[in-house]
Amino acid sequence: MTMARLTLLAFILLSYNLHAQNKRARDYGIEIGVLKTGQHNSITDVAGVKVGHTTIIEADSIRTGVTPILPHAKNMYQWKVPAAIYLGNGFGKLAGYSQVKELGNIETPIILTNTLSVPEASDALITYTLEQEGNETVRSVNSIVGETNDGWLNDIRGRHVREEHVLQAIENAQGGRIAEGNVGAGTGTICFQYKGGIGTSSRVIPKALGGYTVGVLVQTNFGGVLQINGVPVAKEFDNYPRHYSYDVDGSCMIVVMTDAPLSARNLERLAKRAMMGLAKTGGIASNGSGDYVIAASTAEINLIPHRQKSLTKEIVELKNNAVTPLFLAAIEATEEAIINSLFAAKTMVGRNNHEIKSIPIDAIIKLMKKHKALD
């Protein structure tokens, strides 16, 4: 590893400590839903899934970053995953959508970043794919890059995300407990007029129903009327939209992973339920919001080889009437991931001395107790 990359890695690890809180919603007794979480309550509870971050915080105006999600550890171009993308509201710049819609699979890691860095991140994914062993003859890459606009806190016009930032984030992707809040693609985001960021959560359905895991990661940068575990926080705090323009606009990227054997058709159905989780937090998917859900199945039995001699492929797929528990899992995990992004984020000052405060946790816990919403 070069000295430059070692320096960047050290900065990334330092950023985790400086800009992300340690406690999440459940640490305060806020237990959303009825299904059990996975070991880490993270998208990485789906076996093989890894997440990385590059956090870029420089001077007084650069507040941005990159977050890749890797569905498995193999060469993704050679072993594609069944996938689907659902548009909750399409005011966004999600690269790679049409081929996923057409073919029902994903062949690169998923990258999240800011709006004006989508082309750079896409180009970096192409570099990453072409350089992988076994891809020496590849001449077409459908890179998947989602975004939200962090331009209030970040000098977005400066386009500070570079190829090396993306490649470094992929290289350092890991499983287990991952950083949340003001990290990676969530560094400069805003949610419900508070500091947003990266959040994650997972659910495991009962063994009798398959025992599958659903994991969700979100990049929150949207508005609405905040509620937490059913408690009307925004209404109680008198902090909700009045203008219905910039106070509700933004975007939310939602990535759903599951080890359940699902086709693209049922993955799209699963993705739709993630939007219900967003709604349960008070999000309204406004006219100026890009709300996208990317859902993929990591079930090894259904990985799609790039090269195969046979004209047909056998697949194993859950029956339609067996996916309902997964729908509930996606709803609950999305709701909690969004709330975790708020709990993990810290107050941030950025471009033009703009300040976005973190949610008032002490006041929220007091409110939750008032409504008997703590477990």
Secondary structure as UniProt FT lines:
FT   HELIX           3..19
FT   HELIX           25..28
FT   TURN            39..40
FT   HELIX           43..45
FT   TURN            47..48
FT   STRAND          50..51
FT   STRAND          54..58
FT   TURN            59..61
FT   STRAND          62..70
FT   TURN            76..78
FT   STRAND          79..90
FT   HELIX           97..103
FT   STRAND          105..106
FT   STRAND          110..114
FT   HELIX           115..117
FT   HELIX           118..131
FT   TURN            133..134
FT   TURN            136..137
FT   STRAND          144..148
FT   TURN            151..153
FT   HELIX           156..158
FT   HELIX           163..171
FT   HELIX           184..186
FT   TURN            187..188
FT   STRAND          190..191
FT   TURN            192..193
FT   STRAND          194..195
FT   STRAND          198..204
FT   HELIX           207..209
FT   STRAND          213..221
FT   TURN            229..230
FT   HELIX           233..236
FT   TURN            237..238
FT   TURN            246..248
FT   STRAND          250..258
FT   HELIX           264..280
FT   TURN            281..282
FT   TURN            287..288
FT   STRAND          289..297
FT   HELIX           300..302
FT   STRAND          304..305
FT   HELIX           320..322
FT   HELIX           324..344
FT   STRAND          348..349
FT   HELIX           351..353
FT   STRAND          355..356
FT   HELIX           361..370
FT   TURN            371..372
//
